[in-house]
Amino acid sequence: MTDSRSVSFDLRVSYRQAYLVDDTDDAMGPEDLLDDHPTHPVGIIRVADGCAFLLTGLHTGTVGFSVTVADHDPGADADGYEDIVEIGFESEAGQVSLHEWGGKLHELPELPAGPGWYRLRYHARNMDEAAEADTSSEVIDHYLLQIWPESESVPRVVKATSGSLAYWRRPS
């Protein structure tokens, strides 16, 4: 039996950015776009020092966002999303929160294994349509972030169909 908890909310984005931040006293969201993994680029999620930088298609406005925290791999939703990528993330506190650009914080369920390594699987739907719109007060693109305990492992692209993901995976 899987123990999982999910939360969903509207997420306000600016500059296509949101941040998953470890709840340690010294953790802060990144000031600049983090570098992609040098040998296994996944493009739309980048991780460093207790922070994950999450990219959206919409530049400014509101996106649909869900987070599922589970005690083991909940399985990718390949039918419901166009792009799916995975990357490792280390939590020092065993608790993370999702931050909007410029401020608001969304509390997330406690990580089931406490401090340690986790796998992040980031799903995206309608990134290209949202990128074309650029700004919207209506939800165009949707995201699902799954988090579960897993040893540090190589990032990977599970599914790639959008031009937006291809753009963010290109070499700088």
LOTOR-658658 format. One record per residue: residue number from 0; residue in one letter; x, y, z of N, C-alpha, C in turn. Coordinates in nm, 4 decimals. Layout:
<rs>
seq,type,nX,nY,nZ,caX,caY,caZ,cX,cY,cZ
NUM,a,X,Y,Z,X,Y,Z,X,Y,Z
...
</rs>
This chain:
<rs>
seq,type,nX,nY,nZ,caX,caY,caZ,cX,cY,cZ
0,m,0.0841,-0.1181,0.0000,0.0000,0.0000,0.0000,0.0883,0.1240,0.0000
1,t,0.0561,0.2171,-0.0865,0.1328,0.3404,-0.0972,0.0750,0.4466,-0.0059
2,d,0.1642,0.5112,0.0676,0.1244,0.6270,0.1452,0.1623,0.7487,0.0618
3,s,0.0627,0.8229,0.0146,0.0910,0.9437,-0.0614,-0.0073,1.0525,-0.0234
4,r,0.0402,1.1750,-0.0344,-0.0431,1.2911,-0.0074,-0.0264,1.3895,-0.1214
5,s,-0.1354,1.4479,-0.1632,-0.1319,1.5416,-0.2754,-0.1963,1.6737,-0.2373
6,v,-0.1454,1.7797,-0.2956,-0.2042,1.9123,-0.2829,-0.2081,1.9740,-0.4223
7,s,-0.3097,2.0539,-0.4478,-0.3224,2.1247,-0.5755,-0.3576,2.2697,-0.5474
8,f,-0.3072,2.3585,-0.6310,-0.3324,2.5010,-0.6133,-0.2992,2.5753,-0.7419
9,d,-0.3482,2.6975,-0.7511,-0.3068,2.7864,-0.8580,-0.1748,2.8486,-0.8143
10,l,-0.0792,2.8491,-0.9040,0.0538,2.9018,-0.8748,0.0779,3.0243,-0.9615
11,r,0.1110,3.1335,-0.9009,0.1403,3.2575,-0.9731,0.2869,3.2537,-1.0143
12,v,0.3123,3.2712,-1.1450,0.4499,3.2707,-1.1944,0.4851,3.4047,-1.2569
13,s,0.6103,3.4389,-1.2458,0.6709,3.5509,-1.3151,0.8029,3.4995,-1.3691
14,y,0.8376,3.5423,-1.4884,0.9627,3.4987,-1.5519,0.9702,3.3464,-1.5654
15,r,0.8537,3.2785,-1.5769,0.8451,3.1325,-1.5940,0.9051,3.0556,-1.4760
16,q,0.9017,3.1092,-1.3546,0.9769,3.0508,-1.2449,0.8938,3.0149,-1.1224
17,a,0.9295,2.9031,-1.0615,0.8834,2.8625,-0.9287,0.9990,2.7845,-0.8671
18,y,0.9970,2.7694,-0.7346,1.1099,2.7074,-0.6660,1.0633,2.6106,-0.5580
19,l,1.1195,2.4924,-0.5590,1.1032,2.3983,-0.4488,1.2227,2.4231,-0.3578
20,v,1.1953,2.4536,-0.2307,1.3037,2.4939,-0.1403,1.3002,2.4079,-0.0149
21,d,1.4162,2.3538,0.0209,1.4315,2.2787,0.1448,1.4107,2.3750,0.2617
22,d,1.3359,2.3335,0.3617,1.3014,2.4226,0.4731,1.4088,2.4273,0.5819
23,t,1.5332,2.4470,0.5430,1.6400,2.4706,0.6401,1.6475,2.6196,0.6672
24,d,1.7115,2.6576,0.7762,1.7210,2.7988,0.8123,1.7915,2.8824,0.7069
25,d,1.8879,2.8229,0.6354,1.9672,2.9004,0.5402,1.9255,2.8819,0.3947
26,a,1.8229,2.8023,0.3672,1.7818,2.7793,0.2287,1.6994,2.8967,0.1769
27,m,1.7306,2.9363,0.0548,1.6568,3.0423,-0.0132,1.6404,2.9999,-0.1581
28,g,1.5406,3.0523,-0.2253,1.5246,3.0248,-0.3671,1.6413,3.0818,-0.4454
29,p,1.6762,3.0214,-0.5595,1.7878,3.0700,-0.6389,1.7578,3.2077,-0.6973
30,e,1.8619,3.2913,-0.7066,1.8456,3.4247,-0.7645,1.8524,3.4205,-0.9165
31,d,1.9247,3.3261,-0.9707,1.9400,3.3131,-1.1148,1.9063,3.1703,-1.1556
32,l,1.8815,3.1523,-1.2845,1.8549,3.0194,-1.3385,1.9724,2.9278,-1.3080
33,l,1.9445,2.8156,-1.2442,2.0491,2.7187,-1.2144,2.0931,2.6501,-1.3429
34,d,2.2154,2.6004,-1.3436,2.2647,2.5252,-1.4593,2.1951,2.3907,-1.4671
35,d,2.1715,2.3462,-1.5903,2.1147,2.2140,-1.6127,2.2234,2.1105,-1.5841
36,h,2.1846,1.9859,-1.5655,2.2816,1.8797,-1.5437,2.3748,1.8742,-1.6644
37,p,2.5058,1.8710,-1.6448,2.5993,1.8822,-1.7575,2.5965,1.7652,-1.8560
38,t,2.5687,1.6444,-1.8103,2.5703,1.5296,-1.9016,2.4330,1.4687,-1.9272
39,h,2.3356,1.5015,-1.8439,2.1997,1.4488,-1.8589,2.0990,1.5636,-1.8427
40,p,2.0953,1.6573,-1.9381,2.0063,1.7733,-1.9228,1.8587,1.7341,-1.9277
41,v,1.7831,1.7923,-1.8365,1.6386,1.7709,-1.8348,1.5628,1.9009,-1.8605
42,g,1.6331,2.0119,-1.8647,1.5782,2.1386,-1.9100,1.4881,2.2143,-1.8162
43,i,1.3727,2.1601,-1.7809,1.2713,2.2392,-1.7111,1.2750,2.2277,-1.5586
44,i,1.3684,2.1490,-1.5053,1.3906,2.1452,-1.3604,1.5410,2.1331,-1.3382
45,r,1.5922,2.2178,-1.2492,1.7355,2.2203,-1.2207,1.7537,2.2260,-1.0698
46,v,1.8526,2.1550,-1.0186,1.8676,2.1376,-0.8747,2.0083,2.1768,-0.8298
47,a,2.0144,2.2458,-0.7143,2.1421,2.2766,-0.6495,2.1151,2.3210,-0.5059
48,d,2.1960,2.2719,-0.4137,2.1975,2.3206,-0.2752,2.0597,2.3346,-0.2100
49,g,1.9799,2.2301,-0.2137,1.8508,2.2323,-0.1460,1.7430,2.3129,-0.2158
50,c,1.7653,2.3459,-0.3421,1.6653,2.4198,-0.4206,1.6456,2.3515,-0.5548
51,a,1.5238,2.3517,-0.6029,1.4932,2.3067,-0.7384,1.4266,2.4233,-0.8098
52,f,1.4790,2.4587,-0.9245,1.4289,2.5675,-1.0071,1.3346,2.5043,-1.1080
53,l,1.2067,2.5397,-1.1053,1.1037,2.4822,-1.1918,1.0623,2.5842,-1.2968
54,l,1.0700,2.5465,-1.4236,1.0323,2.6358,-1.5330,0.8929,2.6021,-1.5834
55,t,0.8189,2.7057,-1.6217,0.6850,2.6900,-1.6780,0.6822,2.7484,-1.8190
56,g,0.5782,2.7179,-1.8933,0.5623,2.7756,-2.0264,0.5174,2.9203,-2.0183
57,l,0.4249,2.9490,-1.9270,0.3715,3.0836,-1.9108,0.4773,3.1743,-1.8495
58,h,0.4965,3.2911,-1.9078,0.5924,3.3871,-1.8540,0.5385,3.4533,-1.7274
59,t,0.4153,3.5040,-1.7358,0.3564,3.5751,-1.6229,0.2082,3.5394,-1.6136
60,g,0.1656,3.5004,-1.4954,0.0256,3.4679,-1.4754,0.0080,3.3514,-1.3810
61,t,-0.0960,3.2722,-1.4062,-0.1325,3.1632,-1.3172,-0.1274,3.0304,-1.3903
62,v,-0.0630,2.9311,-1.3273,-0.0579,2.7953,-1.3812,-0.1232,2.7012,-1.2805
63,g,-0.1719,2.5883,-1.3288,-0.2243,2.4852,-1.2407,-0.1087,2.4006,-1.1890
64,f,-0.1059,2.3723,-1.0603,0.0076,2.3004,-1.0032,-0.0409,2.2000,-0.8992
65,s,0.0114,2.0778,-0.9073,-0.0168,1.9742,-0.8081,0.1155,1.9140,-0.7623
66,v,0.1195,1.8744,-0.6369,0.2371,1.8071,-0.5811,0.1893,1.6819,-0.5096
67,t,0.2535,1.5701,-0.5393,0.2271,1.4449,-0.4691,0.3555,1.4018,-0.3998
68,v,0.3470,1.3793,-0.2702,0.4590,1.3274,-0.1917,0.4213,1.1853,-0.1530
69,a,0.5073,1.0891,-0.1882,0.4759,0.9472,-0.1653,0.5927,0.8764,-0.0979
70,d,0.5648,0.7574,-0.0431,0.6711,0.6808,0.0212,0.7490,0.5958,-0.0783
71,h,0.6986,0.5807,-0.2011,0.7753,0.5178,-0.3095,0.7213,0.5683,-0.4431
72,d,0.7877,0.5340,-0.5511,0.7544,0.5855,-0.6838,0.6048,0.5700,-0.7129
73,p,0.5318,0.6821,-0.7307,0.3884,0.6734,-0.7577,0.3564,0.6434,-0.9045
74,g,0.4566,0.6398,-0.9911,0.4355,0.6137,-1.1336,0.4070,0.7420,-1.2101
75,a,0.4664,0.7529,-1.3255,0.4483,0.8708,-1.4103,0.3096,0.8699,-1.4735
76,d,0.2549,0.9882,-1.4970,0.1261,1.0027,-1.5659,0.1550,1.0362,-1.7119
77,a,0.2001,0.9373,-1.7883,0.2408,0.9573,-1.9272,0.1239,0.9920,-2.0185
78,d,0.0030,0.9504,-1.9832,-0.1131,0.9829,-2.0662,-0.1639,1.1250,-2.0415
79,g,-0.1435,1.1774,-1.9228,-0.1984,1.3075,-1.8867,-0.1078,1.4263,-1.9119
80,y,0.0196,1.4003,-1.9430,0.1162,1.5097,-1.9594,0.2024,1.4879,-2.0827
81,e,0.2449,1.5982,-2.1441,0.3252,1.5935,-2.2670,0.4737,1.5754,-2.2397
82,d,0.5211,1.6307,-2.1282,0.6627,1.6244,-2.0943,0.6783,1.5748,-1.9514
83,i,0.7764,1.4865,-1.9303,0.8033,1.4336,-1.7970,0.9533,1.4173,-1.7824
84,v,1.0085,1.4770,-1.6763,1.1521,1.4659,-1.6500,1.1732,1.4315,-1.5029
85,e,1.2898,1.3739,-1.4722,1.3217,1.3356,-1.3343,1.4623,1.3812,-1.2983
86,i,1.4806,1.4104,-1.1693,1.6126,1.4497,-1.1203,1.6194,1.4203,-0.9700
87,g,1.7395,1.3990,-0.9173,1.7587,1.3766,-0.7745,1.7620,1.5086,-0.6985
88,f,1.7224,1.5032,-0.5713,1.7151,1.6218,-0.4861,1.7476,1.5798,-0.3436
89,e,1.8369,1.6514,-0.2785,1.8699,1.6195,-0.1401,1.8056,1.7204,-0.0461
90,s,1.7313,1.6690,0.0519,1.6672,1.7529,0.1524,1.7420,1.7383,0.2839
91,e,1.7868,1.8487,0.3363,1.8550,1.8496,0.4659,1.7536,1.8509,0.5807
92,a,1.6393,1.9147,0.5581,1.5391,1.9318,0.6638,1.4328,1.8220,0.6666
93,g,1.4104,1.7548,0.5530,1.3009,1.6578,0.5470,1.1662,1.7240,0.5264
94,q,1.1675,1.8510,0.4924,1.0469,1.9289,0.4657,1.0807,2.0301,0.3573
95,v,0.9925,2.0447,0.2590,1.0133,2.1396,0.1505,0.8874,2.2234,0.1321
96,s,0.9013,2.3348,0.0636,0.7863,2.4189,0.0289,0.8064,2.4695,-0.1129
97,l,0.6972,2.5096,-0.1742,0.7021,2.5622,-0.3102,0.6844,2.7131,-0.3022
98,h,0.7761,2.7853,-0.3645,0.7760,2.9309,-0.3586,0.7452,2.9892,-0.4956
99,e,0.6621,3.0915,-0.4959,0.6374,3.1670,-0.6177,0.7488,3.2700,-0.6327
100,w,0.7717,3.3166,-0.7553,0.8713,3.4201,-0.7773,0.8268,3.5446,-0.7012
101,g,0.9156,3.5960,-0.6191,0.8853,3.7189,-0.5482,0.8098,3.7006,-0.4178
102,g,0.7884,3.5751,-0.3729,0.7307,3.5711,-0.2416,0.6470,3.4559,-0.1955
103,k,0.5197,3.4484,-0.2340,0.4254,3.3572,-0.1697,0.4791,3.2139,-0.1631
104,l,0.4516,3.1506,-0.0509,0.4992,3.0162,-0.0229,0.3797,2.9217,-0.0099
105,h,0.3933,2.8012,-0.0671,0.2908,2.6976,-0.0551,0.3506,2.5834,0.0264
106,e,0.2894,2.5537,0.1400,0.3368,2.4433,0.2231,0.3018,2.3117,0.1561
107,l,0.3914,2.2145,0.1690,0.3732,2.0828,0.1088,0.3750,1.9767,0.2171
108,p,0.3226,1.8578,0.1872,0.3277,1.7495,0.2857,0.4732,1.7181,0.3256
109,e,0.4889,1.6723,0.4482,0.6212,1.6357,0.4996,0.6794,1.5210,0.4167
110,l,0.8097,1.5249,0.3941,0.8751,1.4182,0.3193,0.8778,1.2911,0.4039
111,p,0.8403,1.1766,0.3464,0.8163,1.0561,0.4260,0.9401,0.9938,0.4910
112,a,1.0575,1.0148,0.4358,1.1772,0.9529,0.4920,1.2647,1.0535,0.5664
113,g,1.2123,1.1727,0.5926,1.2898,1.2752,0.6620,1.4033,1.3256,0.5739
114,p,1.5116,1.3753,0.6345,1.6245,1.4239,0.5558,1.6843,1.3128,0.4693
115,g,1.7350,1.3513,0.3516,1.7989,1.2536,0.2634,1.7675,1.2800,0.1178
116,w,1.7936,1.1785,0.0354,1.7750,1.1900,-0.1088,1.6335,1.1539,-0.1507
117,y,1.5840,1.2307,-0.2487,1.4513,1.2109,-0.3059,1.4610,1.2200,-0.4579
118,r,1.3611,1.1671,-0.5222,1.3483,1.1794,-0.6672,1.2359,1.2782,-0.6941
119,l,1.2597,1.3708,-0.7851,1.1585,1.4650,-0.8302,1.1211,1.4281,-0.9724
120,r,0.9922,1.4088,-0.9969,0.9435,1.3849,-1.1332,0.8501,1.5008,-1.1660
121,y,0.8888,1.5776,-1.2662,0.8155,1.6987,-1.3040,0.7430,1.6749,-1.4352
122,h,0.6114,1.6843,-1.4308,0.5237,1.6661,-1.5472,0.4772,1.8033,-1.5953
123,a,0.4649,1.8204,-1.7281,0.4157,1.9466,-1.7842,0.3155,1.9196,-1.8966
124,r,0.2119,2.0031,-1.9005,0.1103,1.9942,-2.0065,0.0794,2.1353,-2.0562
125,n,0.0752,2.1533,-2.1880,0.0422,2.2796,-2.2547,0.1485,2.3885,-2.2378
126,m,0.2733,2.3496,-2.2260,0.3802,2.4492,-2.2153,0.3899,2.5362,-2.3404
127,d,0.3796,2.4751,-2.4580,0.3924,2.5521,-2.5820,0.2799,2.6546,-2.5956
128,e,0.1573,2.6149,-2.5654,0.0440,2.7064,-2.5735,0.0611,2.8226,-2.4759
129,a,0.1075,2.7930,-2.3567,0.1287,2.8968,-2.2562,0.2433,2.9899,-2.2961
130,a,0.3501,2.9340,-2.3515,0.4622,3.0170,-2.3965,0.4172,3.1122,-2.5073
131,e,0.3316,3.0631,-2.5947,0.2799,3.1477,-2.7030,0.1909,3.2594,-2.6467
132,a,0.1102,3.2294,-2.5472,0.0252,3.3314,-2.4848,0.1094,3.4321,-2.4071
133,d,0.2192,3.3874,-2.3469,0.3151,3.4664,-2.2701,0.2597,3.5113,-2.1348
134,t,0.1435,3.5764,-2.1338,0.0839,3.6276,-2.0109,-0.0642,3.5923,-2.0090
135,s,-0.1122,3.5431,-1.8941,-0.2536,3.5078,-1.8855,-0.2975,3.5007,-1.7396
136,s,-0.4188,3.5473,-1.7141,-0.4761,3.5311,-1.5801,-0.5559,3.4008,-1.5724
137,e,-0.5794,3.3381,-1.6875,-0.6467,3.2090,-1.6912,-0.5422,3.0987,-1.7005
138,v,-0.5697,2.9850,-1.6411,-0.4759,2.8730,-1.6410,-0.4716,2.8088,-1.7804
139,i,-0.3518,2.8028,-1.8376,-0.3294,2.7383,-1.9668,-0.2464,2.6118,-1.9474
140,d,-0.1358,2.6246,-1.8744,-0.0471,2.5102,-1.8544,-0.0629,2.4522,-1.7138
141,h,-0.0375,2.3209,-1.7052,-0.0550,2.2466,-1.5805,0.0709,2.1659,-1.5511
142,y,0.1001,2.1522,-1.4214,0.2213,2.0827,-1.3782,0.1894,1.9891,-1.2623
143,l,0.2615,1.8786,-1.2589,0.2537,1.7833,-1.1490,0.3966,1.7531,-1.1069
144,l,0.4257,1.7733,-0.9798,0.5559,1.7393,-0.9238,0.5356,1.6239,-0.8273
145,q,0.6019,1.5115,-0.8549,0.5967,1.3959,-0.7648,0.7306,1.3883,-0.6907
146,i,0.7238,1.3560,-0.5608,0.8431,1.3484,-0.4768,0.8362,1.2190,-0.3976
147,w,0.9443,1.1390,-0.4009,0.9503,1.0167,-0.3212,1.0954,0.9863,-0.2868
148,p,1.1195,0.9100,-0.1786,1.2562,0.8765,-0.1397,1.3231,0.7885,-0.2449
149,e,1.4457,0.8230,-0.2811,1.5247,0.7417,-0.3731,1.6691,0.7877,-0.3647
150,s,1.7614,0.6942,-0.3713,1.9037,0.7271,-0.3695,1.9373,0.8206,-0.4842
151,e,2.0449,0.8950,-0.4674,2.0899,0.9853,-0.5735,2.1060,0.9054,-0.7028
152,s,2.0518,0.9585,-0.8109,2.0578,0.8886,-0.9390,2.0624,0.9890,-1.0537
153,v,2.0903,0.9383,-1.1711,2.1087,1.0201,-1.2903,1.9750,1.0806,-1.3348
154,p,1.9733,1.2099,-1.3700,1.8516,1.2701,-1.4244,1.8137,1.2025,-1.5556
155,r,1.6836,1.2066,-1.5878,1.6418,1.1480,-1.7151,1.5148,1.2141,-1.7661
156,v,1.5000,1.2082,-1.8972,1.3790,1.2537,-1.9628,1.2927,1.1305,-1.9846
157,v,1.1727,1.1305,-1.9288,1.0808,1.0185,-1.9409,0.9983,1.0327,-2.0686
158,k,0.9548,1.1564,-2.0962,0.8723,1.1837,-2.2137,0.8981,1.3272,-2.2576
159,a,0.9209,1.3469,-2.3863,0.9487,1.4808,-2.4394,0.8724,1.5012,-2.5691
160,t,0.7766,1.5939,-2.5675,0.7021,1.6220,-2.6901,0.6944,1.7710,-2.7231
161,s,0.7131,1.8585,-2.6271,0.6939,2.0014,-2.6529,0.8203,2.0689,-2.7045
162,g,0.7983,2.1754,-2.7784,0.9088,2.2605,-2.8215,0.9717,2.3322,-2.7036
163,s,0.8914,2.3613,-2.6006,0.9435,2.4293,-2.4822,1.0489,2.3445,-2.4116
164,l,1.0209,2.2163,-2.3930,1.1198,2.1290,-2.3296,1.2451,2.1208,-2.4156
165,a,1.2295,2.1065,-2.5456,1.3461,2.1020,-2.6351,1.4281,2.2297,-2.6226
166,y,1.3612,2.3444,-2.6148,1.4305,2.4722,-2.6010,1.5142,2.4757,-2.4730
167,w,1.4567,2.4367,-2.3610,1.5282,2.4446,-2.2327,1.6373,2.3385,-2.2189
168,r,1.6323,2.2324,-2.2987,1.7360,2.1278,-2.2930,1.8551,2.1577,-2.3844
169,r,1.8449,2.2591,-2.4694,1.9536,2.2885,-2.5632,2.0756,2.3390,-2.4889
170,p,2.1937,2.3147,-2.5442,2.3168,2.3663,-2.4812,2.3162,2.5184,-2.4813
171,s,2.3711,2.5776,-2.3761,2.3761,2.7237,-2.3651,2.4764,2.7827,-2.4614
</rs>
